[in-house]
Amino acid sequence: MTAAKRRAGSSTSSSSSGSNEQQPLQQQQQLQQQQHYQNADQQSSQAHEYQHLLQHPHHHLNHYSSSSNNDHPQQYHQRHQQQQQHHQQHQATLRDCSVKLPLDILWLPKSAMRPVGPDTSHTDCILVVGVSRPKLAVVFLTVMLISLFLTFHVLYDSAVYNIQAAQAVHERHRLSLAASASALASPASSSTGLSSNHLPVFVKPVTSSNQLSHPMVFPSSRVHFPKTSRRLPQALIIGVRKCGTRALLEMLYLHPRIQKAGGEVHFFDRDENYLKGLEWYRKKMPHSFRGQITIEKSPSYFVSPEVPERVRAMNASIKLLLIVREPVTRAISDYTQLRSHAATAILPLAESSGGGGGGGASAAGAAAAAAQKMPSQSLLYAKLQAAHGYDNTLGGSGAGAKETKMISNTRRVAPMMMTTTTTTPTPNAAQLAAKSFEELAIFPNGTVNEAYRPLSISMYHVHLHRWLEVFPREQLLVVNGDRLIEDPVSQLKRIEAFLGIEHRVRSEHFYFNETKGFYCLRYDNGDRCLRETKGRKHPHVDPIVVSRLRKFFAEYNQRFYELVGEDLGWPEE
Ligand SMILES: Nc1ncnc2c1ncn2[C@@H]1O[C@H](COP(=O)(O)OS(=O)(=O)O)[C@@H](OP(=O)(O)O)[C@H]1O
């Protein structure tokens, strides 16, 4: 810049000295005047030029070097004006170089920087990136705070995780000890498909060494993650007892979107549980991720009159699964279980042992005394039975107030004790175990004992009617229990669609166990069948009695088909 300026200055002075020698005085004066104006002009634009040259050295160098020292002053003046125009244009360009960007990113003229080596590029601007100290400090602090937050979050999560895992291991250990103790004390208590500690049938006891080596494994054998919580069920298997409720729940549990309550909670059908409130119920539920569906099954819900309203009070949009089986087969299955209990002379906690109640000691006139020992569910039944007076023989009546009213107003027999907490063998138990299904289901005069509980539970339409008074039909899915035994996948596909979850449970999850005569489940870590309490061998029942009962049920079945809008094709004789 200085050199160029000097060059421009010297060219001007040399041209003026030439004129002094050759031209007259007047012309010299004119020229001096012009020079004076020119110099004034030059001085006024000197600051701009300096700025300009700082930012565009190449341009200025070319510009000045291309100027002829011998130009006429007028021409020079014109050129100077052009230079000024040029200069203004370049000022506009310069604005690009002085754009201020956030975080100290600047475009600067290259001339402002001291080049390290020879400058070969043809650009005028240079990008300078820098961060001021306060900004650097803010960024640093922010990064520090975020990493601190993340560290604490991870530490907190893993602490909660470990505490819960440790609790679960402790609980599981306690339960398995209780299970082995009760198994020793009462082999019959496992006949319902659940151990007395309410562990699900499929969950095999884990040895304490296993528990210690897998502290993150919960009783349900699924890993519990900190981001899970216990949620109230979004779906219920409401019954029917002995129709495959346990098999259905375990099969559904193969689906990754399903979580299940381990045992039968009996929240809605037992007053003593219901009075504990929803929070108590929620705590009985397993941990689940958001998006998973928690399912609980208590088959006695179906036949308990107060349950539909209570369920609706909890969740009016809950999904209900009702599994049914051919009614006479179901009744025989019920009888088989009740007889099994009676034969061991241990009267079962009927409602907790697979739902539905049932199991009975004949104790005519003993209802009041027994009621004192009974859970409230049994108490309700005892009241009903006392009011209506039904047969109290093995697995007697008591499916519900409306049902009993409708079905049997004819018989007035001493009320029966539906359930009892006693484990003392009664003399009647053995006698009851000796009674045949035929004797219990058909009176000597050939009429059907409608009040016999295994039969009254099979009158599905009576119970379903109550549910459909409270819930819309679309909220209830009827599962065919007979088909579930033969072809589980087809039924599960329907249920997956009903629950709004993708089809995931497939045939490779099952294998047919010839010895058992049922499908068993195939898990990643092994195969599992339901306990021997499921799929018991049924006693032989006189075909005439079976036919008689099928005819009897034909009408009820038709009513049931009408209610559900589907013909299940059960035999009518
Ligand atoms: N895969 C598989 N394995 C074993 N058992 C199966 C299976 N699928 C359905 N079932 C039928 O389930 C019947 C027992 O029904 P529940 O589980 O509802 O009984 S309970 O009410 O919970 O006691 C049980 O009835 P019974 O055969 O009379 O014992 C079985 O027939």
PDBQT file of the ligand as one rigid body, heavy atoms in Angstrom, charges set to zero:
ROOT
HETATM    1  N1  LIG A 601     -51.933 -77.013  27.365  1.00  0.00    +0.000 N 
HETATM    2  C1  LIG A 601     -52.684 -77.448  28.350  1.00  0.00    +0.000 A 
HETATM    3  N2  LIG A 601     -52.164 -78.206  29.309  1.00  0.00    +0.000 NA
HETATM    4  C2  LIG A 601     -52.933 -78.640  30.319  1.00  0.00    +0.000 A 
HETATM    5  N3  LIG A 601     -54.232 -78.346  30.452  1.00  0.00    +0.000 NA
HETATM    6  C3  LIG A 601     -54.796 -77.590  29.530  1.00  0.00    +0.000 A 
HETATM    7  C4  LIG A 601     -54.054 -77.119  28.441  1.00  0.00    +0.000 A 
HETATM    8  N4  LIG A 601     -54.885 -76.414  27.676  1.00  0.00    +0.000 NA
HETATM    9  C5  LIG A 601     -56.067 -76.443  28.234  1.00  0.00    +0.000 A 
HETATM   10  N5  LIG A 601     -56.033 -77.158  29.371  1.00  0.00    +0.000 N 
HETATM   11  C6  LIG A 601     -57.195 -77.427  30.208  1.00  0.00    +0.000 C 
HETATM   12  O1  LIG A 601     -57.171 -76.562  31.321  1.00  0.00    +0.000 OA
HETATM   13  C7  LIG A 601     -58.039 -77.156  32.252  1.00  0.00    +0.000 C 
HETATM   14  C8  LIG A 601     -57.860 -76.504  33.575  1.00  0.00    +0.000 C 
HETATM   15  O2  LIG A 601     -58.520 -75.283  33.472  1.00  0.00    +0.000 OA
HETATM   16  P1  LIG A 601     -58.196 -74.077  34.381  1.00  0.00    +0.000 P 
HETATM   17  O3  LIG A 601     -56.750 -73.752  34.260  1.00  0.00    +0.000 OA
HETATM   18  O4  LIG A 601     -59.116 -72.976  34.026  1.00  0.00    +0.000 OA
HETATM   19  O5  LIG A 601     -58.485 -74.626  35.800  1.00  0.00    +0.000 OA
HETATM   20  S1  LIG A 601     -58.686 -73.740  37.108  1.00  0.00    +0.000 S 
HETATM   21  O6  LIG A 601     -60.054 -73.258  37.085  1.00  0.00    +0.000 OA
HETATM   22  O7  LIG A 601     -57.708 -72.699  37.103  1.00  0.00    +0.000 OA
HETATM   23  O8  LIG A 601     -58.485 -74.702  38.193  1.00  0.00    +0.000 OA
HETATM   24  C9  LIG A 601     -57.677 -78.601  32.196  1.00  0.00    +0.000 C 
HETATM   25  O9  LIG A 601     -58.817 -79.311  32.512  1.00  0.00    +0.000 OA
HETATM   26  P2  LIG A 601     -58.757 -80.858  32.920  1.00  0.00    +0.000 P 
HETATM   27  O10 LIG A 601     -58.320 -81.578  31.690  1.00  0.00    +0.000 OA
HETATM   28  O11 LIG A 601     -60.111 -81.241  33.295  1.00  0.00    +0.000 OA
HETATM   29  O12 LIG A 601     -57.797 -80.977  34.026  1.00  0.00    +0.000 OA
HETATM   30  C10 LIG A 601     -57.233 -78.813  30.781  1.00  0.00    +0.000 C 
HETATM   31  O13 LIG A 601     -58.139 -79.550  30.023  1.00  0.00    +0.000 OA
ENDROOT
TORSDOF 0
